Amino acid sequence: MEQVTPLQQQERVRLDADRLETLYRQLGVRGAEDVVCRALEEIATRLAQAERDYRAARVSEMRKGCRSLIAMADQVGMSLLARVAGDVTGCIDADDGIALAATFARLLRIADRSLCEIWDMADSPF
């Protein structure tokens, strides 16, 4: 009998500190915090909707939601999240259900880690 070894998903998330620093410099602390908070709420909302769309096989709606995640994530320095959201839309465009399942699961993991990382950074603004 063969032994199955579960894989540990330990992808490191790094925020684009330069992007956040620019945001804080341009808008000031209060303005930047408002933008970041609104973006985080919207990202969380869109991810939840994308998950519902995925489970209901509404891939065109899911694609729209993931496309909008790209700009929002990029705005607040979540470059990896933006890239993986783009990868999800690529899987949808290629009509590759297996790749979509894996890439969407990765998007959810990256999003969770990114949101935690940015909240940790909020304790020490630029």
SETORTI-732946 format. One line per field, with one value per residue: residue in one letter; z, y, x of N, C-alpha, C, O, CB in turn. Coordinates in Angstrom, 3 decimals. Atoms other than C-alpha are relative to their C-alpha. Glycine has a CB too. Layout:
residuo	c(A,...)
n.up	c(Z,...)
n.north	c(Y,...)
n.east	c(X,...)
ca.up	c(Z,...)
ca.north	c(Y,...)
ca.east	c(X,...)
c.up	c(Z,...)
c.north	c(Y,...)
c.east	c(X,...)
o.up	c(Z,...)
o.north	c(Y,...)
o.east	c(X,...)
cb.up	c(Z,...)
cb.north	c(Y,...)
cb.east	c(X,...)
This chain:
residuo	c(M,E,Q,V,T,P,L,Q,Q,Q,E,R,V,R,L,D,A,D,R,L,E,T,L,Y,R,Q,L,G,V,R,G,A,E,D,V,V,C,R,A,L,E,E,I,A,T,R,L,A,Q,A,E,R,D,Y,R,A,A,R,V,S,E,M,R,K,G,C,R,S,L,I,A,M,A,D,Q,V,G,M,S,L,L,A,R,V,A,G,D,V,T,G,C,I,D,A,D,D,G,I,A,L,A,A,T,F,A,R,L,L,R,I,A,D,R,S,L,C,E,I,W,D,M,A,D,S,P,F)
n.up	c(0.000,0.099,-0.990,0.569,-0.796,0.308,0.291,-0.802,0.852,-0.784,0.892,-0.723,0.528,-0.267,0.498,0.656,-0.954,0.753,0.439,-1.185,-0.428,0.936,-0.338,-1.243,0.280,0.829,-0.616,-1.436,-0.754,-0.057,1.340,0.421,-0.788,0.540,1.273,-0.276,-0.650,1.005,0.950,-0.664,-0.093,1.343,0.393,-0.732,0.575,1.349,-0.148,-0.450,1.154,0.958,-0.511,0.269,1.444,0.340,-0.438,0.835,1.389,0.738,0.256,0.579,-1.124,-0.771,0.747,-0.215,-1.364,-0.117,0.743,-0.819,-1.103,0.444,-0.218,-1.428,-0.712,0.427,-0.592,-1.399,-0.137,-0.026,1.359,0.226,0.105,1.320,1.024,-0.059,0.525,1.452,0.373,-0.049,1.218,1.100,-0.024,0.495,1.443,0.659,-0.268,-0.637,-1.301,-0.986,-0.362,-0.706,-1.376,-0.729,-0.040,-0.857,-1.379,-0.293,-0.180,-1.328,-0.997,0.109,-0.496,-1.461,-0.526,0.339,-0.876,-1.336,0.077,0.065,-1.309,-0.876,0.367,-0.396,-1.331,0.129,1.286,0.505)
n.north	c(-1.177,-1.240,-1.019,-1.304,-1.090,-1.273,-1.119,-1.206,-1.182,-1.024,-1.053,-1.253,-1.181,-1.269,-1.174,-0.997,-1.103,-1.245,-0.411,-0.520,-1.232,-1.039,-0.287,-0.794,-1.305,-0.784,-0.248,-0.187,1.209,0.222,0.304,1.311,1.028,0.116,0.716,1.387,0.679,0.224,1.008,1.300,0.427,0.344,1.229,1.101,0.181,0.580,1.378,0.804,0.152,0.883,1.364,0.405,0.193,1.227,1.155,0.056,0.119,-1.248,-0.400,-1.344,-0.931,0.184,-0.671,-1.445,-0.291,0.173,-1.102,-1.210,0.189,-0.318,-1.425,-0.320,0.572,-0.736,-1.339,0.025,0.697,1.454,0.371,1.436,0.214,-0.498,0.925,1.263,-0.286,0.039,1.412,0.602,-0.399,0.744,1.362,-0.088,-0.256,1.225,1.027,1.089,0.169,0.543,-1.090,-0.993,0.457,-0.152,-1.407,-0.712,0.359,-0.797,-1.381,-0.120,0.076,-1.224,-1.097,0.091,-0.426,-1.411,-0.816,0.031,-0.752,-1.438,-0.432,-0.088,-1.218,-1.160,-0.419,-0.878,-0.700,-0.647)
n.east	c(0.840,-0.778,0.310,0.304,-0.552,0.674,-0.887,0.178,-0.022,-0.690,-0.472,-0.261,0.681,-0.673,0.702,-0.845,-0.125,-0.159,1.337,0.689,-0.668,0.440,1.390,-0.006,-0.610,0.916,1.299,-0.102,0.328,1.450,0.506,-0.503,0.682,1.359,-0.084,-0.376,1.135,1.055,-0.484,0.020,1.394,0.470,-0.693,0.636,1.341,-0.129,-0.464,1.142,0.887,-0.668,0.142,1.384,0.112,-0.730,0.798,1.206,-0.463,0.250,-1.382,-0.121,0.105,-1.223,-1.071,0.151,-0.415,-1.456,-0.625,0.050,-0.942,-1.361,-0.279,0.112,-1.140,-1.188,0.058,-0.437,-1.271,0.130,-0.401,0.190,1.441,0.400,-0.506,0.740,1.340,-0.181,-0.148,1.342,0.727,-0.622,0.541,1.383,-0.082,-0.485,1.010,-0.731,0.631,-0.932,-0.907,0.805,0.190,-1.263,-0.397,0.929,-0.365,-1.196,0.448,0.600,-1.086,-0.798,0.839,0.042,-1.301,-0.213,0.842,-0.628,-1.252,0.247,0.505,-1.179,-0.728,0.791,-0.459,-1.179,0.096,-1.221)
ca.up	c(0.000,-0.915,1.567,0.672,1.858,2.163,0.707,2.924,1.091,2.425,-0.230,1.140,0.674,0.374,0.071,-2.171,0.521,-2.090,-3.397,0.105,0.973,-2.147,-1.219,2.281,0.945,-1.628,0.577,4.079,6.835,7.194,3.450,2.777,5.625,4.237,0.768,2.151,4.398,1.586,-0.776,1.765,2.345,-1.382,-1.982,0.709,-0.757,-4.302,-3.166,-1.356,-4.463,-6.689,-4.431,-4.693,-8.473,-8.671,-6.683,-8.889,-12.085,-13.071,-14.612,-16.590,-13.400,-11.575,-14.296,-13.932,-10.181,-10.472,-13.100,-10.746,-7.979,-10.046,-9.939,-6.312,-5.084,-7.107,-5.694,-2.130,-2.826,-3.053,-6.204,-5.788,-5.218,-8.376,-10.379,-9.167,-9.875,-13.412,-13.533,-12.523,-15.391,-17.711,-16.626,-17.257,-20.696,-21.513,-20.338,-18.150,-15.219,-13.512,-13.631,-12.521,-9.427,-8.415,-9.250,-7.536,-4.393,-4.581,-4.970,-1.794,0.141,-1.134,-0.375,3.187,3.788,2.028,4.059,7.288,6.185,5.360,8.669,10.451,8.544,9.544,13.060,11.724,8.905,6.838)
ca.north	c(0.000,3.442,6.270,9.607,12.692,15.859,18.950,21.957,25.167,27.670,30.346,33.542,36.692,40.033,43.332,46.047,48.434,51.032,51.105,51.565,54.194,56.159,55.904,57.234,60.017,61.117,60.895,61.301,58.780,59.273,59.306,56.274,54.328,55.097,53.889,50.751,49.905,50.365,48.318,45.500,45.397,45.362,42.674,40.476,41.035,40.235,37.114,35.849,36.506,34.808,31.762,31.671,32.072,29.262,26.875,27.747,27.385,31.020,31.434,34.596,36.372,34.903,36.217,39.744,39.670,38.382,40.993,43.733,42.236,42.857,46.646,46.783,44.498,46.322,49.681,48.598,46.739,43.191,42.353,38.581,38.634,40.724,38.315,35.213,36.844,37.352,33.680,32.715,34.752,33.084,29.650,30.734,32.079,28.791,26.841,24.722,23.554,21.603,24.511,26.838,24.721,24.724,28.378,29.579,27.643,29.374,32.753,32.161,31.149,34.150,36.478,35.220,35.689,39.063,40.423,39.294,40.814,44.195,44.328,43.587,46.457,48.775,48.812,50.620,53.026,54.776)
ca.east	c(0.000,1.324,1.514,-0.041,1.800,-0.282,1.354,1.854,0.995,3.525,3.781,5.305,3.248,4.988,3.274,4.654,5.848,6.814,3.241,1.857,4.443,3.514,-0.158,0.536,2.741,0.157,-2.937,-1.598,-2.150,-5.900,-6.587,-4.399,-5.964,-9.417,-8.389,-6.749,-9.717,-12.229,-10.072,-9.730,-13.468,-14.124,-11.492,-13.044,-16.514,-15.397,-13.550,-16.636,-18.725,-16.145,-16.300,-20.094,-19.841,-17.277,-19.464,-22.461,-20.380,-21.026,-17.592,-18.321,-19.417,-16.432,-14.134,-15.546,-15.032,-11.473,-10.634,-11.771,-9.624,-6.508,-6.735,-7.871,-5.115,-2.495,-3.621,-2.840,0.394,-0.928,1.018,0.917,-2.837,-3.263,-1.103,-2.935,-6.321,-5.018,-4.020,-7.571,-9.017,-6.503,-7.741,-11.323,-10.379,-8.594,-11.679,-9.397,-11.496,-8.726,-6.296,-9.094,-9.766,-6.109,-5.501,-8.645,-7.697,-4.312,-6.047,-8.041,-4.899,-2.933,-5.849,-6.106,-2.391,-2.320,-5.212,-3.527,-0.229,-1.713,-3.601,-0.315,1.302,-1.534,-0.103,2.961,1.956,4.602)
c.up	c(0.000,1.057,-0.710,0.948,-0.363,-0.216,0.907,-0.928,0.804,-0.900,0.759,-0.715,0.397,-0.607,-0.643,0.892,-0.710,-0.435,1.180,0.478,-0.888,0.308,1.243,-0.233,-0.785,0.748,1.484,0.718,-0.026,-1.366,-0.480,0.768,-0.472,-1.297,0.240,0.622,-0.979,-0.986,0.623,0.135,-1.354,-0.502,0.670,-0.571,-1.362,0.054,0.428,-1.154,-1.033,0.446,-0.227,-1.495,-0.439,0.344,-0.836,-1.485,-0.853,-0.331,-0.623,1.091,0.866,-0.660,0.221,1.391,0.184,-0.765,0.837,1.203,-0.366,0.314,1.478,0.778,-0.346,0.659,1.416,0.223,0.106,-1.385,-0.303,-0.144,-1.369,-1.098,-0.021,-0.466,-1.532,-0.514,0.002,-1.258,-1.226,-0.082,-0.516,-1.513,-0.778,0.160,0.586,1.442,1.079,0.463,0.778,1.464,0.829,0.169,0.877,1.473,0.419,0.241,1.399,1.104,0.019,0.560,1.519,0.608,-0.264,0.906,1.419,0.017,0.003,1.315,0.996,-0.270,0.459,1.384,-0.055,-1.353,-0.321,0.486)
c.north	c(1.243,0.994,1.333,1.065,1.293,1.109,1.171,1.203,1.152,1.090,1.315,1.159,1.227,1.120,0.941,1.234,1.339,0.550,0.604,1.310,1.172,0.425,0.877,1.397,0.895,0.418,0.351,-1.251,-0.291,-0.386,-1.377,-1.118,-0.198,-0.806,-1.474,-0.760,-0.293,-1.078,-1.394,-0.539,-0.456,-1.287,-1.200,-0.304,-0.679,-1.443,-0.923,-0.234,-0.935,-1.455,-0.526,-0.272,-1.290,-1.227,-0.175,-0.113,1.208,0.621,1.386,1.064,-0.062,0.728,1.516,0.399,-0.097,1.088,1.272,-0.103,0.445,1.449,0.368,-0.499,0.752,1.375,0.025,-0.889,-1.507,-0.568,-1.473,-0.333,0.449,-0.974,-1.299,0.195,0.019,-1.427,-0.715,0.377,-0.698,-1.428,-0.029,0.193,-1.245,-1.157,-1.253,-0.142,-0.512,1.081,1.081,-0.403,0.223,1.468,0.810,-0.320,0.783,1.463,0.203,-0.060,1.284,1.181,0.001,0.499,1.478,0.913,0.029,0.856,1.508,0.516,0.103,1.261,1.244,0.497,0.922,0.705,0.743,1.405)
c.east	c(0.888,-0.450,-0.217,0.530,-0.723,1.027,-0.342,0.141,0.592,0.578,0.118,-0.688,0.802,-0.813,1.003,0.047,0.151,-1.357,-0.764,0.612,-0.417,-1.433,-0.081,0.572,-0.960,-1.262,0.068,-0.484,-1.498,-0.566,0.426,-0.690,-1.426,-0.001,0.297,-1.167,-1.128,0.411,-0.043,-1.418,-0.518,0.660,-0.655,-1.387,0.080,0.491,-1.134,-0.975,0.607,-0.112,-1.417,-0.199,0.683,-0.841,-1.257,0.330,-0.379,1.357,0.121,-0.113,1.263,1.167,-0.057,0.490,1.508,0.753,-0.001,0.935,1.407,0.340,-0.046,1.214,1.280,0.066,0.549,1.226,-0.069,0.292,-0.239,-1.481,-0.499,0.431,-0.794,-1.444,0.042,0.158,-1.349,-0.777,0.579,-0.515,-1.436,0.017,0.432,-0.992,0.646,-0.488,0.935,0.965,-0.746,-0.180,1.262,0.370,-0.941,0.264,1.242,-0.384,-0.575,1.059,0.809,-0.792,-0.032,1.313,0.261,-0.805,0.570,1.263,-0.248,-0.585,1.135,0.794,-0.740,0.400,1.201,-0.029,1.293,0.135)
o.up	c(0.740,1.461,-1.593,2.148,-1.508,0.471,1.129,-1.582,1.648,-0.786,1.432,-1.934,1.560,-1.761,-0.281,0.815,-0.212,-0.377,1.050,0.877,-0.399,0.288,1.273,0.331,-0.519,0.566,2.082,0.108,-0.338,-1.469,-1.048,0.191,-0.496,-1.484,-0.351,0.213,-0.981,-1.357,-0.039,-0.079,-1.462,-1.149,0.016,-0.714,-1.643,-0.746,-0.083,-1.315,-1.615,-0.379,-0.609,-1.873,-1.296,-0.466,-0.999,-2.327,-2.045,0.264,-0.389,1.047,1.342,0.015,0.452,1.545,0.852,-0.329,0.843,1.706,0.489,0.937,1.959,1.605,0.525,1.016,1.830,1.347,0.517,-2.061,-1.384,-1.000,-1.991,-2.027,-1.091,-1.086,-2.190,-1.588,-0.848,-1.864,-2.161,-1.176,-1.230,-2.231,-1.908,-0.383,0.185,2.350,2.233,1.661,1.705,2.355,1.949,1.247,1.571,2.328,1.558,1.158,2.057,2.088,1.086,1.253,2.149,1.551,0.583,1.372,2.069,0.977,0.688,1.705,1.837,0.658,0.681,1.715,0.916,-2.242,0.548,0.151)
o.north	c(1.312,1.020,1.707,1.042,1.741,1.168,1.484,1.371,1.734,1.427,1.741,1.305,1.394,1.063,0.954,2.110,2.357,1.757,1.650,2.227,2.274,1.613,1.849,2.378,2.093,1.534,0.735,-2.138,-1.406,-1.334,-2.117,-2.148,-1.325,-1.692,-2.345,-1.884,-1.389,-1.930,-2.351,-1.727,-1.474,-2.109,-2.209,-1.466,-1.608,-2.275,-2.035,-1.332,-1.759,-2.352,-1.682,-1.245,-2.008,-2.142,-1.294,-0.084,1.068,1.621,2.068,2.073,0.957,1.350,2.154,1.386,0.740,1.532,2.012,0.918,0.910,1.728,1.136,0.225,1.016,1.839,1.014,-1.316,-2.141,-1.083,-1.818,-1.134,-0.241,-1.254,-1.806,-0.705,-0.440,-1.764,-1.567,-0.476,-1.027,-1.941,-0.947,-0.467,-1.463,-2.241,-2.376,0.515,-0.094,1.241,1.676,0.436,0.730,1.881,1.727,0.561,1.242,2.096,1.196,0.675,1.823,2.032,1.050,1.290,2.169,1.937,1.074,1.586,2.257,1.651,1.002,1.878,2.284,1.664,1.613,0.348,0.972,2.083)
o.east	c(1.869,-1.613,0.554,0.258,-0.663,2.047,-1.511,1.170,-0.089,1.757,-0.821,-0.592,1.169,-1.238,2.180,-0.814,-0.330,-1.595,-1.399,-0.106,-0.666,-1.753,-0.835,0.085,-1.052,-1.750,-0.937,-1.082,-1.914,-1.345,-0.376,-1.041,-1.920,-0.835,-0.341,-1.458,-1.688,-0.396,-0.443,-1.658,-1.202,0.011,-0.920,-1.766,-0.677,0.062,-1.266,-1.507,-0.099,-0.285,-1.599,-0.851,0.167,-0.986,-1.743,-0.568,-0.652,1.758,1.118,0.591,1.763,1.988,0.970,1.210,2.115,1.815,0.983,1.406,2.160,1.365,0.787,1.768,2.108,1.149,1.153,1.489,0.903,-0.599,-0.716,-1.856,-1.307,-0.327,-1.131,-2.011,-0.891,-0.341,-1.607,-1.423,-0.151,-0.746,-1.839,-0.733,-0.006,-0.778,0.341,0.019,0.837,1.198,-0.195,-0.042,1.194,0.799,-0.502,0.178,1.330,0.140,-0.265,0.975,1.105,-0.234,0.108,1.304,0.827,-0.303,0.562,1.510,0.449,-0.312,1.148,1.318,-0.119,0.188,1.511,0.745,2.134,1.106)
cb.up	c(1.217,-1.404,1.057,-0.244,-0.226,1.139,-1.485,1.182,-0.527,0.839,-1.206,0.118,0.524,-0.561,1.136,-1.435,0.925,-1.229,-0.600,1.126,-0.033,-1.457,0.217,1.092,-0.782,-1.228,-0.177,0.450,1.441,0.518,-0.983,0.201,1.478,-0.244,-0.905,0.930,1.151,-0.755,-0.459,1.373,0.542,-0.976,0.369,1.500,-0.129,-0.853,1.014,1.181,-0.633,-0.160,1.495,0.483,-0.744,0.744,1.466,0.239,-0.628,0.839,-0.897,-1.082,0.852,0.151,-1.511,-0.181,0.954,-0.518,-1.337,0.472,0.424,-1.507,-0.775,0.583,-0.336,-1.522,-0.001,0.883,1.165,0.474,-0.212,1.152,1.119,-0.257,0.239,1.432,0.552,-0.400,0.959,1.274,-0.191,0.159,1.423,0.693,-0.275,0.574,-1.288,-0.047,-0.126,-0.582,-1.262,-0.684,0.022,-0.724,-1.412,-0.373,0.130,-1.162,-1.064,0.212,-0.292,-1.479,-0.560,0.444,-0.616,-1.459,0.016,0.414,-1.254,-1.163,0.521,-0.183,-1.509,-0.024,0.833,0.159,0.012,-1.499)
cb.north	c(-0.004,0.620,0.112,0.172,0.139,0.394,0.413,0.064,0.352,-0.634,0.157,0.266,0.097,0.004,0.711,0.356,-0.234,-0.226,-1.207,-1.028,-0.176,-0.500,-1.301,-0.719,-0.179,-0.790,-1.196,1.230,0.134,1.257,1.047,-0.084,0.366,1.396,0.621,-0.053,0.849,1.302,0.334,0.101,1.133,1.155,0.072,0.342,1.355,0.842,-0.070,0.692,1.362,0.397,-0.050,1.091,1.192,-0.054,0.149,1.234,-1.259,1.005,-1.005,0.228,-0.319,-1.495,-0.325,0.420,-0.935,-1.386,0.243,0.262,-1.454,-0.266,0.856,-0.609,-1.493,0.148,0.508,-0.476,0.504,-0.419,0.325,-0.815,0.754,1.396,-0.303,-0.574,1.361,0.829,-0.708,0.460,1.536,-0.009,-0.575,1.171,1.145,-0.405,-0.351,0.252,-0.925,-1.196,0.603,0.169,-1.486,-0.741,0.586,-0.352,-1.536,-0.105,0.370,-1.106,-1.196,0.267,-0.113,-1.453,-0.838,0.261,-0.540,-1.458,-0.396,0.327,-0.970,-1.223,0.055,-0.340,-1.206,-0.814,0.983,-0.006)
cb.east	c(-0.957,-0.136,1.131,-1.533,1.534,-0.978,-0.101,1.036,-1.435,1.114,-0.946,1.532,-1.471,1.446,-0.776,-0.535,1.190,0.897,-0.784,0.039,1.535,0.107,-0.780,0.814,1.317,-0.381,-0.862,-0.804,0.476,-0.708,0.474,1.519,0.009,-0.606,1.081,1.224,-0.534,-0.319,1.436,0.650,-0.873,0.282,1.503,-0.107,-0.720,0.961,1.141,-0.723,-0.296,1.483,0.349,-0.988,0.605,1.360,-0.382,-0.856,-0.570,-0.902,0.658,-1.082,-1.253,0.321,-0.107,-1.472,-0.687,0.416,-0.734,-1.430,0.020,0.155,-0.997,-1.281,0.151,0.015,-1.427,-1.137,0.683,-1.416,1.459,0.617,-0.746,0.607,1.481,0.025,-0.534,1.214,0.970,-0.772,0.055,1.512,0.059,-0.773,0.976,1.370,-0.767,1.542,-1.146,0.774,0.652,-1.373,-0.390,1.125,0.035,-1.443,0.252,1.025,-1.047,-1.036,0.927,0.408,-1.431,-0.276,1.117,-0.369,-1.447,0.340,0.776,-0.944,-1.073,0.897,0.221,-1.487,0.340,1.324,-1.180,0.024)
